[in-house]
Amino acid sequence: MKITIIIALIGIIASLLAAGLFMVRGGPTEQEKAKRMAHALTWRIALSVALFLAIILSYVMGWIQPTGIPLNG
């Protein structure tokens, strides 16, 4: 499960960086630039939601447990 979370986080960061790159470099037209950036941001949102749902499902199935770290330190 740890590897899946790490891969998802790397994918989220990569799509965010791609959107930034498309914003700066873009395409031949402004419309193409906006389309590529929106597509990359859509992937970022989809990966974030999928990661959140996977963590919730893993907790419900008992695959992961809370660590019990005390809040008082």
C-alpha positions in Angstrom: 0.0 0.0 0.0 2.9 2.3 0.7 4.3 1.9 -2.8 0.8 2.7 -4.3 0.5 5.9 -2.2 4.0 7.0 -3.2 3.3 6.3 -6.9 0.1 8.2 -6.7 1.8 11.2 -5.0 4.5 11.2 -7.7 1.8 11.2 -10.4 0.0 14.1 -8.7 3.1 16.1 -8.5 4.1 15.3 -12.1 0.7 16.4 -13.5 0.9 19.6 -11.5 4.4 20.3 -12.9 3.1 19.5 -16.4 0.3 22.0 -16.0 2.8 24.6 -14.9 5.0 23.8 -17.9 2.0 24.1 -20.2 1.1 27.4 -18.6 4.6 28.8 -19.2 5.4 27.2 -22.6 2.0 26.3 -23.9 1.3 25.6 -27.5 1.0 27.4 -30.8 -2.2 29.2 -29.7 -3.7 30.3 -26.4 -6.5 27.9 -26.9 -4.1 25.0 -27.3 -2.2 26.2 -24.2 -5.3 26.4 -22.1 -6.5 23.0 -23.3 -3.3 21.2 -22.4 -3.1 22.9 -19.0 -6.7 22.0 -18.2 -6.1 18.4 -19.2 -3.1 18.1 -16.9 -5.0 19.7 -14.0 -7.9 17.3 -14.6 -5.5 14.4 -14.3 -4.2 15.8 -11.0 -7.7 16.1 -9.6 -8.6 12.5 -10.7 -5.4 11.1 -9.2 -6.1 13.0 -5.9 -9.6 11.7 -5.7 -8.5 8.2 -6.5 -5.8 8.3 -3.9 -8.2 9.6 -1.2 -10.8 6.8 -2.1 -8.0 4.2 -2.0 -6.9 5.2 1.4 -10.5 5.2 2.7 -11.1 1.8 1.2 -7.9 0.4 2.6 -8.9 1.6 6.1 -12.4 0.1 5.8 -10.9 -3.2 4.6 -8.4 -3.3 7.4 -5.3 -3.1 5.2 -4.0 0.0 7.0 -4.4 1.0 10.6 -4.1 4.4 12.4 -0.6 4.8 14.0 -1.9 6.1 17.4 0.7 8.9 17.5 -0.2 11.0 20.6 -1.1 14.6 19.9 0.5 15.9 23.1 4.0 14.9 22.0 
